[in-house]
Amino acid sequence: MSTDTTQNEARTKLAQGAVLAEMLERPVVVEARRINKTFRIPLSKVDSLKERITRPTAKTSYRELRALNEISFDIHQGEFFGIVGRNGSGKSSLLKILASIYRPDQGTVRVAGRLAPFIEMGVGFNPELTARDNVVFNGVLMGKSLRSARRGLDEILEFSELTEFADLKLKNYSSGMMVRLAFSVMAQADGDVMLIDEVLAVGDASFAQKCMDVFQEKRAAGKTIILVTHDMSTVQAFCHRAMLIHDGEMKYLGNPEEAALGYYRLNFDPASFTNSLPNSESGLVVARQLNARLIEAKVLDSAGNSLASIEQGQPINLRVKLEAARRLESPKVTINVRQLDGPVIFGFERDLQATVDDGDHITLAGQIDHRLLAGQYVVECWVRSDRNDNVMGLQVMKLAHFDVRGATGAEGLVSVDSDIEAVIQRRSVDE
């Protein structure tokens, strides 16, 4: 790597550090101190008239679930703050306390400015009303005047791509349409502090890209956003800082990439929460390690334009740009294409027989011929670089969503060629 490149990378890192330092100098808009929350879970209860008669003295027994334990943090004006953790770790409970939906058993929360909570998509919608009426109603609930709510109606319907269904009652909407409408209402909100819980699994690939664009716009506009998500690529791409919660306790607060790595470690070895997971067959230790940062990932058409949907049978043009986060010895980059929320369909590996220094860029670009049938798919990238101490440094990141359009009548995930003939043998009349 040349001296000029090294200096440019150093300046970039210094600039990123300066942005975060400047962010932490801004006023605190969310202050949480020693938040504790415990839920009582019934072990057995008497809830029928027959049981009341036959067991008049029976009482409901409970166990206590400690959801949050001594959580404290500050969030600054204009900060994009991520909260990550495994299911049941306490993330959503914390967000609901910030939104004043739950009361903490102990501790205090102070929020400066108007709060716009989006804890669950579609909460507050009336299924007996049309989409048009629901959008206006939700706008008023968020503090807008009736005139202002009506003025923003067309923009919300256009963003959600549901204009032609505006006068259809929500009870007749599909779940995908409902989620589109709910996210579109959220996207038009103008709160000072936005609380968002798991909103990226919204419809097809093109709409998912629109959601990402909204995050870009909100971040650029200086909105304070608190995001709960399981998508670590979003945390790494957007968040200034992130917090990792496990079993109701804050395990880490700081660099979003380190928080993402901690999340991966918890998922691979939750019992010990260590940096590595032994492989008993080979003796090799697999370590979830930050090897690279994602700079760019696009599915392109033949003209080089970004797209989220391709026709069945058409090749996938992929461009991925990574930045090495540490010195990588002969790294291997694996690209997998998996069904959305499903298995890996196919993949390929590129073995870089060279040393990649911290800050160097790795670009993967070219065409993928495939036989995917119509459906929704995700491109993933695995970056592996083994260390000298018998440790495999492994990192996975989500790159892009895309749709395959088409209707062949075939079942499954891929089309195949076959040379199978069907022959009919007539029964002999003599038999």
C-alpha positions in Angstrom: 0.0 0.0 0.0 1.4 3.4 -1.0 2.3 6.2 1.4 -0.5 8.4 -0.1 -3.1 5.6 0.4 -2.0 5.1 4.0 -2.2 8.8 4.7 -5.7 9.0 3.1 -7.0 6.1 5.2 -5.5 7.6 8.3 -7.2 10.9 7.5 -10.5 9.1 7.0 -10.3 7.3 10.3 -9.4 10.6 12.0 -12.4 12.3 10.3 -14.7 9.5 11.5 -13.4 9.9 15.1 -13.8 13.6 14.9 -17.5 13.2 13.8 -18.2 11.0 16.8 -16.3 13.3 19.1 -18.4 16.2 17.8 -21.5 14.2 18.2 -20.8 13.5 21.9 -20.3 17.2 22.5 -24.0 17.9 21.5 -26.7 18.1 24.1 -28.1 14.9 25.7 -31.6 14.3 24.5 -32.2 10.9 26.1 -30.9 10.1 29.5 -31.5 6.7 31.1 -30.2 6.0 34.7 -30.2 2.6 36.4 -33.3 1.2 34.6 -34.6 -2.0 36.2 -37.7 -3.9 35.1 -39.1 -7.2 36.3 -42.1 -9.1 34.9 -44.2 -11.6 36.9 -44.8 -14.7 34.7 -47.7 -16.9 35.9 -46.8 -20.6 36.4 -50.3 -21.7 36.9 -53.6 -19.8 37.1 -57.3 -20.4 37.8 -59.1 -18.9 34.8 -62.3 -20.9 34.4 -65.6 -21.0 36.3 -65.2 -24.8 36.8 -61.8 -24.4 38.4 -63.1 -21.6 40.7 -65.8 -23.9 41.9 -63.7 -27.0 42.4 -60.7 -25.2 43.7 -62.0 -22.1 45.6 -58.8 -21.6 47.5 -56.4 -22.0 44.7 -54.1 -19.1 43.9 -52.1 -18.2 40.9 -48.3 -18.8 41.3 -45.7 -16.7 39.6 -42.0 -16.6 38.7 -40.1 -13.4 38.2 -38.3 -12.5 35.0 -35.6 -9.9 35.3 -35.9 -8.1 31.9 -33.6 -5.2 32.6 -30.9 -4.7 35.3 -29.2 -1.4 36.0 -29.2 0.0 32.4 -27.7 3.5 32.1 -26.8 5.5 29.0 -27.0 8.9 27.3 -28.0 9.6 23.7 -27.0 12.9 22.1 -28.8 15.1 19.7 -28.6 13.9 16.1 -27.2 10.5 17.1 -28.1 7.2 15.4 -28.0 4.8 18.3 -28.4 1.0 17.9 -29.6 -1.5 20.5 -28.8 -5.1 19.7 -29.1 -8.4 21.4 -30.6 -11.9 21.1 -34.3 -12.5 21.4 -35.4 -12.1 25.0 -32.4 -10.0 26.0 -34.6 -7.0 27.0 -34.2 -4.7 23.9 -37.9 -4.2 23.2 -38.7 -3.8 26.9 -36.1 -1.0 27.1 -37.5 0.7 24.0 -41.0 0.5 25.5 -39.8 2.1 28.7 -38.2 4.9 26.6 -41.6 5.3 24.9 -43.4 5.4 28.3 -45.4 2.3 27.4 -43.8 0.5 30.3 -42.9 2.0 33.6 -39.5 1.0 35.1 -39.5 -0.6 38.5 -36.5 1.6 39.3 -34.6 4.3 37.5 -35.4 7.4 35.5 -35.7 8.3 31.9 -35.6 11.8 30.5 -36.3 12.7 26.9 -35.9 16.2 25.5 -38.1 17.0 22.5 -41.1 15.3 20.8 -41.0 11.6 20.8 -42.1 9.5 17.8 -42.3 5.8 18.8 -42.7 3.0 16.3 -42.5 0.0 18.5 -44.7 -2.4 16.4 -45.8 -1.9 12.9 -49.5 -1.2 12.5 -50.2 -0.6 16.2 -52.9 2.1 16.3 -54.5 1.2 13.0 -58.2 0.5 12.9 -59.0 -2.4 10.5 -62.5 -1.2 10.0 -61.3 2.1 8.5 -59.8 2.7 5.1 -56.1 3.4 4.6 -56.8 7.0 3.9 -58.7 7.4 7.2 -56.0 5.5 9.2 -53.2 7.7 7.8 -55.0 10.9 8.8 -56.0 9.5 12.2 -52.4 8.4 13.0 -51.1 11.8 11.9 -53.3 13.5 14.4 -52.2 11.0 17.1 -48.6 12.0 16.4 -49.4 15.6 17.2 -50.2 17.0 13.7 -53.2 19.2 13.1 -56.0 17.7 11.0 -55.0 19.9 8.1 -51.4 18.9 8.3 -52.3 15.2 8.5 -54.4 15.5 5.4 -51.8 17.4 3.5 -49.3 14.6 4.0 -51.7 11.9 3.0 -50.8 11.7 -0.7 -47.1 11.5 0.0 -47.5 8.6 2.4 -49.7 6.7 0.0 -47.3 7.3 -2.9 -44.3 6.2 -0.8 -46.1 3.0 0.3 -47.2 2.3 -3.4 -50.8 1.9 -2.1 -52.5 4.9 -3.7 -55.0 2.7 -5.7 -55.9 0.9 -2.4 -56.4 4.1 -0.4 -60.1 3.5 0.0 -59.9 -0.2 0.9 -60.5 -1.1 4.5 -57.4 -2.3 6.3 -59.0 -5.6 7.3 -58.7 -6.5 3.6 -55.0 -5.6 3.4 -52.4 -8.3 3.2 -49.7 -8.3 5.9 -47.2 -7.0 3.4 -49.5 -4.1 2.4 -50.1 -3.3 6.1 -46.4 -3.2 6.8 -45.8 -0.9 3.8 -48.4 1.5 5.1 -47.1 1.5 8.6 -43.5 2.1 7.6 -44.6 4.9 5.3 -46.5 6.6 8.2 -43.3 6.3 10.2 -41.1 7.7 7.4 -43.2 10.9 7.3 -43.1 11.5 11.1 -41.2 14.6 12.2 -40.4 13.7 15.8 -37.2 15.0 17.5 -36.4 11.5 18.8 -37.6 8.4 16.9 -37.8 5.0 18.5 -37.8 2.2 15.9 -38.1 -1.5 16.6 -37.4 -4.1 13.9 -38.8 -2.4 10.8 -36.4 -3.6 8.0 -38.2 -6.8 7.2 -40.8 -4.9 5.1 -42.0 -6.4 1.9 -39.9 -6.9 -1.2 -36.4 -5.9 -2.1 -37.3 -2.6 -3.8 -39.3 -1.4 -0.8 -36.5 -2.6 1.6 -34.2 -0.3 -0.3 -36.6 2.6 0.1 -36.5 1.9 3.8 -32.7 2.1 3.8 -32.9 5.4 1.9 -35.2 6.8 4.6 -32.6 5.9 7.2 -30.0 7.7 5.1 -32.2 10.8 4.9 -33.0 10.8 8.6 -29.4 10.4 9.5 -28.3 13.2 7.2 -31.1 15.5 8.5 -29.7 15.1 12.0 -32.6 13.3 13.5 -32.0 11.4 16.8 -32.9 7.7 16.0 -32.9 4.8 18.4 -33.0 1.5 16.4 -33.5 -2.0 17.7 -32.6 -4.6 15.1 -31.1 -8.0 14.4 -29.5 -6.8 11.2 -25.9 -6.1 12.0 -25.1 -4.7 8.6 -27.6 -1.9 9.3 -25.9 -1.2 12.7 -22.5 -1.1 11.1 -23.6 1.1 8.2 -25.8 3.7 10.1 -25.1 3.8 13.8 -22.7 6.2 15.5 -22.8 4.0 18.6 -24.5 0.8 19.6 -25.4 -1.0 22.8 -25.3 -4.8 23.3 -27.8 -6.2 25.8 -27.7 -9.8 27.1 -30.0 -11.2 29.8 -31.2 -7.7 30.7 -27.7 -6.4 31.3 -25.7 -4.0 29.2 -22.6 -5.9 28.0 -21.1 -3.2 25.7 -21.7 0.4 24.7 -19.6 2.1 22.0 -18.3 1.3 18.5 -21.1 -0.3 16.5 -18.8 -2.7 14.8 -17.6 -4.1 18.2 -21.3 -4.3 19.3 -22.1 -6.3 16.1 -19.2 -8.7 16.8 -20.4 -9.2 20.3 -23.8 -10.0 19.0 -22.3 -12.7 16.7 -20.3 -14.2 19.5 -23.4 -14.4 21.7 -25.2 -16.3 18.9 -22.4 -18.7 18.4 -21.5 -19.3 22.1 -24.1 -17.7 24.3 -23.2 -19.8 27.4 -19.7 -18.5 27.8 -19.9 -15.2 25.8 -16.3 -15.7 24.7 -14.5 -14.6 21.5 -14.2 -18.1 20.1 -16.0 -21.4 19.5 -13.9 -24.6 19.4 -14.4 -27.1 16.6 -13.9 -30.5 18.1 -13.3 -32.2 14.8 -10.4 -30.2 13.5 -9.1 -28.5 16.7 -9.5 -25.2 14.9 -11.0 -22.3 16.8 -13.5 -20.2 15.0 -13.5 -16.5 16.1 -16.1 -14.0 15.1 -13.8 -11.2 14.2 -14.2 -7.8 12.4 -12.2 -8.4 9.2 -13.8 -5.9 6.9 -16.2 -3.0 6.6 -18.8 -2.8 3.9 -18.4 0.3 1.7 -20.7 -0.6 -1.2 -22.9 -3.5 -2.3 -25.1 -3.3 -5.4 -27.1 -5.5 -7.7 -26.8 -3.8 -11.2 -28.3 -4.0 -14.6 -26.2 -4.3 -17.8 -25.9 -0.5 -17.9 -24.5 -0.3 -14.4 -27.7 1.0 -12.7 -28.6 -0.2 -9.3 -31.8 -2.3 -9.2 -33.6 -4.5 -6.7 -35.5 -6.8 -9.1 -34.4 -8.9 -12.1 -36.2 -11.1 -14.6 -36.0 -14.8 -14.2 -33.1 -16.2 -16.3 -31.3 -12.9 -16.5 -27.8 -12.8 -14.9 -27.0 -11.0 -11.7 -24.5 -8.2 -12.0 -22.9 -7.7 -8.6 -20.5 -5.1 -7.3 -19.1 -5.3 -3.7 -16.5 -3.1 -2.1 -15.0 -3.9 1.2 -12.4 -2.2 3.4 -10.0 -4.3 5.5 -10.5 -3.6 9.2 -7.2 -5.3 10.1 -4.3 -7.0 8.4 -5.6 -10.0 6.6 -3.3 -12.9 5.6 -4.6 -14.6 2.4 -8.2 -13.8 3.1 -11.0 -15.9 1.5 -14.2 -14.1 0.5 -17.4 -16.2 0.1 -20.5 -14.9 -1.6 -23.7 -16.8 -0.8 -27.2 -16.3 -2.2 -29.9 -17.5 0.1 -33.7 -17.4 0.1 -35.1 -14.6 2.2 -35.4 -16.2 5.7 -34.5 -19.5 4.1 -31.5 -21.7 3.1 -28.5 -20.9 1.1 -29.2 -21.7 -2.6 -25.7 -21.4 -4.0 -22.4 -19.7 -3.3 -18.8 -19.3 -4.5 -15.4 -18.5 -3.0 -12.6 -16.2 -4.0 -9.2 -17.0 -2.4 -6.9 -13.9 -2.3 -3.4 -15.2 -2.2 -1.9 -12.0 -0.8 -1.7 -9.9 2.3 -4.3 -7.2 2.6 -3.3 -4.4 4.9 -5.6 -2.5 7.3 -7.5 0.1 5.1 -6.9 -1.7 1.8 -10.0 -2.1 -0.4 -11.3 -5.4 -1.8 -13.6 -5.2 -4.8 -15.7 -8.1 -6.1 -17.4 -7.3 -9.4 -18.8 -9.4 -12.2 -21.7 -11.5 -13.4 -23.5 -14.4 -11.8 -25.4 -16.8 -14.0 -28.2 -18.5 -12.1 -31.4 -20.5 -12.3 -33.3 -19.0 -9.5 -37.1 -19.1 -9.7 -39.3 -16.2 -8.8 -38.9 -15.2 -5.2 -37.0 -13.0 -2.7 -33.3 -13.5 -2.1 -30.4 -12.1 0.0 -26.7 -11.8 -0.9 -24.4 -12.5 2.0 -20.6 -12.2 2.2 -18.3 -14.2 4.5 -14.8 -12.9 5.0 -12.3 -15.4 6.4 -8.7 -14.9 7.4 -6.9 -17.5 9.5 -4.5 -16.4 12.2 -1.2 -18.0 13.1 -2.5 -19.3 16.5 -4.8 -21.9 14.9 -7.7 -19.5 14.9 -10.1 -18.9 12.0 -11.2 -15.2 11.9 -14.6 -15.3 10.4 -17.1 -12.5 9.6 -20.5 -12.5 7.9 -22.4 -9.5 6.5 -25.6 -9.0 4.6 -25.0 -7.2 1.3 -28.2 -6.8 -0.6 -31.8 -7.9 -1.2 -33.2 -8.6 -4.6 -36.3 -10.1 -6.2 -36.5 -12.5 -9.1 -39.6 -12.0 -11.2 -41.2 -14.6 -13.4 -43.8 -17.3 -13.7 -42.7 -20.7 -15.1 -45.1 -22.9 -13.1 -42.1 -24.8 -11.7 -41.9 -25.7 -8.1 -38.9 -25.2 -5.8 -36.1 -22.6 -5.8 -34.1 -23.3 -9.0 -34.9 -24.5 -12.5 -33.0 -27.6 -13.9 -32.5 -29.2 -17.3 -33.7 -32.7 -17.6 -33.6 -35.5 -20.2 -36.4 -37.6 -18.8 -38.8 -39.1 -21.3 -42.4 -40.3 -20.5 -43.4 -43.4 -22.3 -46.8 -45.1 -22.3 -46.9 -48.9 -22.8 -50.3 -50.0 -23.9 -51.8 -53.2 -22.3 -51.9 -56.0 -24.8 -55.4 -57.0 -25.9 -54.4 -60.6 -25.6 -53.9 -60.2 -21.8 
